Amino acid sequence: MSADPREPIAEIGFFGPIIEQAIDGVVVIDGCNNVVLFNAAAERLWGMDRSDILGRNVRLLVPEHARKDHDRQIDHNRLGGNDRLVGSTVEVPIDRPNGTRAWGALSLSRTRIGETIYYAAFVKDVTEEVRRREELYLLSLVANETDQAVQITGRDKRIVYANRAFVDLFGYSRDELIGQLPAQLLNGRHTNLQSLTSLDNLSRGLRTDMMEFIAYHKDGREIWVSATVNPVLDAAGEVCNAVCVMSNITETRQIQALQQRVLEAVAREEELETVASLVCREVEAIAPGTICSILMVDREKRLRPLASPSLPAHYSEALDGMPVGPSVGSCGTAAWRGEPVVVEDIETDPLWAPYKELPLPIGLKACWSSPIKLKDGRVAGTFAFYYREKCGPTAWHERLVEACIHLCALAIERHEAKAHIARLAYFDTLTGLPNRSQLGQAIDQRIAEAQREPSSEIALLFLDLDGFKDVNDTLGHSAGDALLVEIGRRLTAQVRPGDIVSRLGGDEFVIVLGNCDSDQAAQVAERVLKALAVPVDVDGMGLSASGSIGISLYPSDSRDREELLKHADTAMYEAKNAGRGAFRFYSPGMNEQVHERLVMVGALKESLDAGHLQLHYQPQILGETGRLLGVEALARWHHPQFGQVPPSRFIALAEECGLIEAIGEWALCEACRQMAEWRAQGIAVRTVSVNLSPLHFRNSRLPAIVAAALEASGLPPEALTLEITEGVMMDRCEATLATVEAVAGLGVRLSLDDFGTGYSSLSSISTLPIAEIKLDQSFVRDLQSDKNARAVASAVIRIGQSLGLTVVAEGVETEPQRRFLQGLRCHAMQGYLFSPALAPKDLVSWLQRQDPGQAATEVAAVA
């Protein structure tokens, strides 16, 4: 043995160069387990220099976890004289100093030299082989354990490998698969042969291909598969194998087919019940063992059977009308909660306790119900699976139900949209009454019936509410809508079941009375007018309604539907002109009056556009001094054909035809212009009052309109007073009140016109920017003869005084009226006792006659 353990032993010195050049690592240890030889290949394999190894214990080359018992194992083998490793090859891990691991195939030999036993280890580097083997093992795990079916074909197109999923999918053993042609193995009655041919031919191509086709299980069942085939090339670039990965898409295809058939039924506009039954039958066919039920939930939250083709009729009848709730079986509870409810044992579940005698006798033991929700979140129905075993839904059932509830929701929404469109086409959306289109069909039907019975008559009653526009303008459209709904209900209550009540739009209604003569029509009209006269409660306020009714008769007035409607409309206007709250039968002479009204509407629009309307000004006199307070601007219309048209007529006409806002804006601008002109001429009038319609205060542009009129004329805002009705002050609309505040913010005075005749409240007067109230002339007129009128006048004046408001009494025509008001210290008065409304030049003359010095005094006061 060599004296220096770091030197090779002498006995192998002759072979040293050979060992040094060996491609495998060689490690020799002596009797003390110290390394005495460590060749270059070993240095490369362990990544260590021999100078760090020679003379040291071989444990240094062993992975750390095995070092503890390494010496003991070697000594045991030496003493025993045998070693199971000698003469065999094992793979051992080699941990390098740089932290990497290599693998070596170790062959061990033992030799005795003198008294010493030496061990020589020959270690081949098999790191790359181990890595490839591990990779192949992992790949085999992936291939064999994946849920996708994998087959590999060879050059001859025959199967050389099939994984477990392939075996499970098609039912063949591996032995039955190996060597088979896929096209022959998977082919069946409905298989697309072109797809299978492509599957085979891919082994000759260089591309990846994807396809879907029907394949067949060993027992003959159809299986829809999606296949992806990849060619594998050898070193020469030739296809040596083809790898085919298949997914079972049978369930997806079944759902797609279900969706397609249901959507086609919906597109054909099949009835909802038909579509729902189709869903149930299709689902039961592809999910054997289930029984389907679809229920609707109505507006009263009650269950209504829609489709359950496999359930007995008495079962569905028992569910009809059942209210949903927190413990109403699976369906009623699912509808109540808005979430799925699974009951795996109907017999013991408390949700079914009151109802289990329905399903149990017919063999239904479990039920899973899911709510059908529409886009707005409303639960419109339920979709349920019943089972004959105590169980819950499978993953396949969950997929089916998810698809079905969406289909059902779509069908219900389409059904409701169709019904809504029908309602829009034939029924009024507010009142639910037949609309103009439905009315026309109803009249035609009644005429056709009457033609078969020559003695039969038909009556058309055309009703227009009196003053309804004021309700909308003062109390808002919500109040107007509530009133219209109640009017529709009352009209329906006054006619027979076979008669028709229709709303044409706005505040116009038509009643069609079949087999009805003039006397009977008059009786119905009287009943309708009495029913309308009963106050309607709207938001705690009692509103009285009245109407004007025109009546036309078939066949005496016409045999044509449109003419009958036109004649009834004409008679209605005659009733309105007669004082309202009345009815009139059509007569031919009425057409002339209608024509005249249409001509007047055109003439009024013409006059407004041409500037032919005029403003006259009525003085307002201070009660204590008799001096001029201001003037009220009043519109006047003189027409070449109609002459002087009274304001009561053309203002009402303007409201009816939609010109009132334009006239109000014209009056505002003209009054401001005239005031500025008077002031420029040295004629002083302190203020001018202009009446505006409630519609103006619903227009958010009013403050800008008023500001523009003041700017254009140069008139200071305090010289302008705008008169508004009590209804505007009672309007709860925030936008209207904001407009009132904005106008007052300009510095313009606001006057409350006709106080005491409408819906005033003291809270509105005290909280809103009112500077003046006007005592209505109806109270002033009766001051001498009616103590109630005197009491109201006294109360109004005191209210104004206590709130610091100017009170102007309208319609003062007699000296006793003036003295009474003066005694109450009424601030101002106007009326024929002082002066009618005067043209601008006549007002100037009136001022000069009253007090020639007043003009100069007023000018100085204004300045």
Secondary structure by P-SEA (a helix, b strand, c coil): ccccccccccccccaaaaaaaccbbbbbbccccccccccaaaaaaaccccccccccccccccccccccaaaaaaaaaaaacccccccbbbbbbbbccccbbbbbbbbbbbbbcccbbbbbbbbccaaaaaaaaaaaaaaaaaaaaccbbbbbbccccccccccaaaaaaccccccccccccccccccccccaaaaaaaaaacccccbbbbbbbbbbcccbbbbbbbbbbbbbbcccccccbbbbbbbbaaaaaaaaaaaaaaaaaaaacccaaaaaaaaaaaaaaacccbbbbbbbbcccbbbbbcccccccaaaaaaaccccccccccaaaaaaaacbbbbbccccccccccccccccccccccbbbbbbbccccccccccccccccccccccaaaaaaaaaaaaaaaaaaaaaaaaaaaaaaaccccccccccaaaaaaaaaaaaaaaaacccbbbbbbbbbbcaaaaaaacccaaaaaaaaaaaaaaaaaaccccbbbbbccccbbbbbbccccaaaaaaaaaaaaaaaacccccccbbbbbbbbbbbbbcccccccaaaaaaaaaaaaaaaaaacccccccccccaaaaaaaaaaaaaaaaaaaaaccbbbbbbbbbccccccccbbbbbbbbbbcccccccaaaaaaaaaaacaaaaaaaaaaaaaaaaaaaaaaacccccbbbbbbccccccccaaaaaaaaaaaaaccccccbbbbbcccccccccaaaaaaaaaaaaacbbbbbcccccccccaaaaaccccccccccccccccccccaaaaaaaaaaaaaaaaabbbbbbcccccaaaaaaaaaacccccccccccccccaaaaaaaaaaaccaaaaaaaaaac
